[in-house]
Amino acid sequence: MASMGSLKVNGAIAIVMLLGIFLVLLMAIVLISGMPFYSGLAVMVVLTAVIMLFQWLISAWVVEWSTRVHYLKPGENVFLERMVGELCEKAEIRVPRIGIVNNGTPNAFVWGRSKRDMRLAVHTGLLEKLNQSEIRAVIGHELGHIRHRDAILMTFLSVIPLLAYMGAHLWWFGGGRSKEGAAILAIALISMVVYIISQMLVLRLSRIREYHADAYSAELTRDPHSLSSALVKITFGLSLAPKEQSGKARSFYIADSVSAAAEMRAIDRNRSQYDLDGDGVIDQRELEMAMEKERGGRGRSSWAELNSTHPPTFKRIQALRAIEEEMRTGNA
């Protein structure tokens, strides 16, 4: 994995490219539609800003509604409250509002409209399946998202591919020999191209922010090994998650159930190699060994990774092992 500095640079480049290509789309719409260039472009930018603001305003409510989070009252979960408080003090950030999601899958996520409005939710499955050090590492990861403000940023930027996708649907109103029909068709085609590119850039940003939060957790807790161990358990647990849970706030979680299931299917294709006890099932211990081998092999296909909100688990473990080695040798 790249260094923290390189991750920031790569993220900044992706943001500039995303905003740049969307600006090209807005300029194309103005020029093709025949609007006055500067006033038309100003109107398009203002409309985009209004839509982004609306999504930002409702985002917290949408996440709460979709995940059915229960916010903790003071003293309701002393273990979790104390751990979050200690790590926030060490990180020098405001303690987020803490919630619990009654869900057996091991996962956690943060969301909010500002740094003072951030919320942290932990699944009951995470508290049940992970040990104390692993939970601490996961909390450190989530606090990294708060520190970097990337959850807020993604709320705004995710609007861009959505708007481009809506523009691409103008295809149904285009065509024919009229000048207006040809103009609509041209806008739809450009919007489709922008949608594909912008979606790839948003997914890339999502993966970069996960690497960044992993590195922050390792730095904050000084325990990258526990986060590696937690990621294996989380991947195994999520691979067993019901499909209906997959679409809920996927990009906000520390790991994605869709990606986890895909990784498990890839490993399952080599079941004879990884199924050490011959029971026909890849269990958690065997998965950890499979991840070790995946680190040294090809792992998931590049195309599958490009379409994922999260990096492959074996790559995250590889990056954490590199950080662990730097800590061991005194270079971090």
JOHUNOR-V61112 format. One record per backbone hydrogen bond with DSSP energy under -0.5 kcal/mol. CO is the residue of the C=O (numbers start at 1). NH is the residue of the N-H. If there is no record, write none. Layout:
co = {CO CO}
nh = {NH NH}
//
This chain:
co = {3 4 5 6 7 8 9 10 11 12 13 14 15 16 17 18 19 20 21 22 23 24 25 26 27 28 29 30 30 36 37 38 39 40 41 42 43 44 45 46 47 48 49 50 51 52 53 54 55 56 58 59 60 61 62 63 64 64 69 70 73 77 78 79 80 81 82 83 84 85 86 87 88 88 97 98 99 100 100 101 101 103 105 105 105 107 108 109 111 114 115 118 119 120 121 122 123 123 124 125 126 131 132 133 134 135 136 137 138 139 140 141 142 143 144 145 145 145 146 149 150 151 152 153 154 156 157 157 158 159 160 161 162 163 164 165 166 167 168 169 170 170 171 178 179 180 181 181 182 183 184 185 186 187 188 189 190 191 192 193 194 195 196 197 198 199 200 201 202 203 204 205 206 207 208 209 210 211 212 213 214 215 216 217 218 223 223 224 225 226 227 228 229 230 231 232 233 234 235 236 237 238 242 243 245 247 249 249 250 252 256 257 258 259 260 261 262 263 264 265 267 268 270 270 271 274 275 281 283 284 285 286 287 288 289 290 291 292 293 293 294 301 302 303 305 312 312 313 314 315 316 317 318 319 320 321 322 323 324 325 326 326 327}
nh = {7 8 9 10 11 12 13 14 15 16 17 18 19 20 21 22 23 24 25 26 27 28 29 30 31 32 33 34 35 40 41 42 43 44 45 46 47 48 49 50 51 52 53 54 55 56 57 58 59 60 62 63 64 65 66 67 68 69 71 100 76 81 82 83 84 85 86 87 88 89 90 91 92 93 120 72 122 70 102 103 124 125 107 125 126 123 254 121 119 117 118 97 111 99 109 101 126 127 128 129 130 135 136 137 138 139 140 141 142 143 144 145 146 147 148 149 150 151 149 153 154 155 156 157 158 159 160 161 162 163 164 165 166 167 168 169 169 170 171 172 173 174 174 182 183 184 175 185 186 187 188 189 190 191 192 193 194 195 196 197 198 199 200 201 202 203 204 205 206 207 208 209 210 211 212 213 214 215 216 217 218 219 220 221 222 226 227 228 229 230 231 232 233 234 235 236 237 238 239 240 240 241 245 246 248 249 252 253 253 110 260 261 262 263 264 265 266 267 268 269 270 271 273 274 275 276 278 283 287 288 289 290 291 292 293 294 295 296 296 297 297 305 306 307 308 315 316 317 318 319 320 321 322 323 324 325 326 327 328 329 331 332 330}
//
